[in-house]
Amino acid sequence: MPLTLATIEPGKPEIFGALQGEGPSAGRPSVFIRLSRCNLACQWCDTAYTWRFEGDNRPHRDEQSFERKANQITLDELDAAARIAAFARNRLVITGGEPLLQGAALARMLAELPELHVEIETNGTVAPHPLLDPLVDQYNVSPKLSHSGNPAELALIPERLAEWAADSRAWFKFVVAEPSDLDEIVVLQRRYGIPASRVYLMPEGRDSETLRERAVWISDLCAAHDYNFTDRLHIHLHGDTRGT
C-alpha cells in the first residue's frame, strides 16, 4: 500500500525542510515527512488536520473538522523517497499523526534512503514494524498524559512503555500544561525505569507567549528532577503553520 500523508495545501504532500524544533535534535537541519491518521485524539493537538476529518467527533478544543480530500494524499513509497532525497539533508524526521501505523510502507520507503539518520516521532502506543525497526536511529516517544483527553488504557500501554524504556534509541518527550502534570510523569518514569537523562519536558502551546510563560516554571521542574527541557523552536520562528 502507498503512504498516506498530510498536505501543506490541497494536493501538496507535507514533505519539507526545516530545523527540528523539539527534543534531543532541536536546532538540527532536517527533512520532514508528515503522515496522516492517528489512533489517539489529543484535545490540544496542533496537527488535527491529520486525523480529525469530517464525521470524526472525538473531542478537540478547536471543535474544527477537516475535509479529508484537501488534507490527505497518498504517495507511492518510491515517490516519497525521491522527494525526500531531493532535499539533500542527512537527517529525516518522520512525524504525524502516528507514523508507526504505516510501518511496512515506511520500511519500503527507507530502503531507498540508506544514508539518512532517521527519527520517528510517535505517541508510543504502536510497536514498530519488524522491517522498519532496524532502519530507525532514534525514536522520539511522546506518551500522552491525562490532560490530552485520551483514556489511559489507550494512551499508556504498559508493554509498549516497557519496550520503549528498554530501547536506548528512545527519548521521552512529555507535553506539560500544568505543574500537576509532573506527578504523572514521575510515576511513569519510575514505574518503567526510564533514565531521567532521556526525559524531556515540553510546554504545551501553539504561540510564543504561552510557550514562554510555561517555560519559566517547567525549566524549574526540569532542574529539580534532572530532566531535560525542550522548547518548540518552530513555533517561535514560524507560528503554528504547516510545513515548518
BAVEXMAR-750968 format. One record per residue (C-alpha): residue in one letter; x, y, z. Coordinates in steps of 0.5 Angstrom, whole numbers, padded with zeros to 4 digits, always signed. Layout:
BEGIN
AXYZ;...
//
This chain:
BEGIN
M+0000+0000+0000;P+0002+0007-0001;L+0004+0012+0004;T-0002+0017+0007;L+0001+0024+0008;A-0002+0030+0011;T-0002+0036+0006;I+0001+0043+0006;E-0004+0045+0002;P-0009+0041-0002;G-0005+0037-0007;K+0002+0038-0004;P+0004+0033+0001;E+0007+0035+0007;I+0015+0034+0006;F+0019+0040+0008;G+0026+0042+0010;A+0027+0046+0017;L+0030+0046+0023;Q+0028+0040+0028;G+0024+0044+0033;E+0024+0040+0039;G+0027+0034+0043;P+0034+0032+0043;S+0036+0034+0036;A+0033+0041+0037;G+0036+0046+0032;R+0039+0041+0027;P+0037+0042+0020;S+0032+0036+0018;V+0028+0034+0012;F+0021+0032+0015;I+0015+0028+0012;R+0008+0028+0016;L+0004+0022+0015;S-0004+0023+0016;R-0008+0019+0021;C-0007+0018+0029;N-0010+0012+0034;L-0011+0018+0039;A-0014+0024+0040;C-0011+0030+0044;Q-0015+0035+0045;W-0010+0040+0044;C-0007+0037+0038;D-0004+0042+0033;T-0004+0038+0028;A-0011+0036+0028;Y-0012+0036+0020;T-0008+0029+0020;W-0014+0026+0024;R-0020+0030+0025;F-0024+0029+0019;E-0031+0031+0018;G-0035+0026+0022;D-0030+0025+0027;N-0033+0027+0033;R-0027+0026+0038;P-0026+0032+0043;H-0022+0038+0041;R-0021+0044+0044;D-0022+0048+0037;E-0028+0044+0035;Q-0026+0044+0028;S-0026+0038+0023;F-0022+0038+0016;E-0024+0036+0009;R-0021+0029+0008;K-0019+0030+0001;A-0016+0037+0002;N-0012+0035+0008;Q-0010+0028+0006;I-0006+0025+0000;T-0003+0018-0002;L+0004+0017-0005;D+0008+0011-0007;E+0014+0010-0003;L+0019+0011-0008;D+0016+0018-0010;A+0016+0020-0003;A+0023+0017-0002;A+0025+0021-0008;R+0022+0028-0006;I+0026+0027+0001;A+0033+0026-0003;A+0032+0032-0007;F+0033+0036+0000;A+0040+0033+0000;R+0040+0033+0008;N+0042+0028+0012;R+0037+0028+0018;L+0030+0025+0017;V+0024+0026+0022;I+0018+0022+0021;T+0012+0025+0024;G+0005+0025+0024;G-0001+0024+0026;E+0002+0017+0028;P+0007+0015+0024;L+0008+0007+0026;L+0001+0006+0024;Q+0004+0006+0017;G+0011+0002+0019;A+0011-0003+0013;A+0010+0003+0008;L+0016+0007+0011;A+0020+0001+0011;R+0020+0000+0004;M+0021+0008+0003;L+0027+0008+0008;A+0030+0002+0004;E+0031+0007-0002;L+0034+0012+0003;P+0040+0008+0006;E+0045+0014+0008;L+0040+0018+0013;H+0040+0019+0020;V+0032+0017+0021;E+0028+0020+0027;I+0021+0018+0028;E+0016+0022+0033;T+0011+0017+0036;N+0006+0017+0041;G+0009+0011+0044;T+0003+0006+0043;V+0004+0002+0037;A+0010-0003+0036;P+0015-0001+0030;H+0014-0006+0024;P+0020-0011+0025;L+0022-0009+0018;L+0022-0002+0020;D+0025-0002+0027;P+0033-0004+0024;L+0032+0003+0020;V+0031+0008+0025;D+0036+0011+0029;Q+0032+0015+0034;Y+0025+0015+0037;N+0022+0021+0040;V+0017+0018+0044;S+0011+0023+0047;P+0007+0019+0052;K+0000+0023+0053;L-0002+0025+0060;S-0009+0025+0062;H-0009+0033+0060;S-0009+0030+0053;G-0016+0027+0054;N-0014+0020+0052;P-0016+0015+0056;A-0010+0012+0060;E-0012+0005+0057;L-0011+0007+0050;A-0005+0012+0051;L-0001+0009+0056;I+0000+0001+0054;P+0005-0002+0060;E+0008-0007+0055;R+0010-0001+0050;L+0012+0003+0055;A+0017-0002+0058;E+0019-0004+0051;W+0021+0004+0050;A+0024+0005+0056;A+0029-0001+0055;D+0031+0002+0048;S+0037+0006+0048;R+0034+0010+0042;A+0028+0012+0045;W+0028+0019+0048;F+0021+0021+0052;K+0018+0028+0051;F+0012+0030+0055;V+0008+0035+0054;V+0006+0039+0060;A+0001+0044+0061;E+0000+0045+0069;P+0005+0044+0074;S+0001+0038+0077;D+0003+0034+0070;L+0009+0033+0073;D+0006+0028+0078;E+0004+0023+0072;I+0011+0024+0069;V+0015+0022+0075;V+0010+0016+0076;L+0011+0013+0069;Q+0019+0015+0069;R+0020+0011+0076;R+0015+0005+0074;Y+0019+0004+0068;G+0026+0005+0070;I+0027+0011+0065;P+0033+0015+0066;A+0032+0022+0067;S+0037+0024+0062;R+0032+0021+0057;V+0026+0025+0059;Y+0025+0032+0056;L+0019+0036+0059;M+0016+0041+0053;P+0011+0046+0054;E+0004+0045+0051;G+0002+0051+0047;R+0001+0054+0040;D+0004+0061+0041;S+0011+0064+0043;E+0007+0068+0049;T+0004+0061+0052;L+0011+0057+0051;R+0015+0063+0054;E+0010+0063+0060;R+0010+0056+0062;A+0018+0055+0060;V+0019+0059+0067;W+0016+0054+0071;I+0018+0048+0067;S+0025+0049+0067;D+0025+0050+0075;L+0022+0043+0075;C+0027+0040+0070;A+0032+0043+0074;A+0029+0040+0081;H+0028+0033+0077;D+0035+0032+0073;Y+0030+0032+0067;N+0032+0036+0060;F+0028+0042+0058;T+0025+0043+0050;D+0022+0049+0047;R+0018+0049+0041;L+0023+0053+0036;H+0019+0052+0030;I+0013+0056+0034;H+0018+0062+0036;L+0020+0062+0028;H+0014+0061+0024;G+0008+0061+0029;D+0003+0055+0028;T+0004+0054+0021;R+0004+0047+0017;G+0011+0046+0013;T+0015+0048+0019;
//
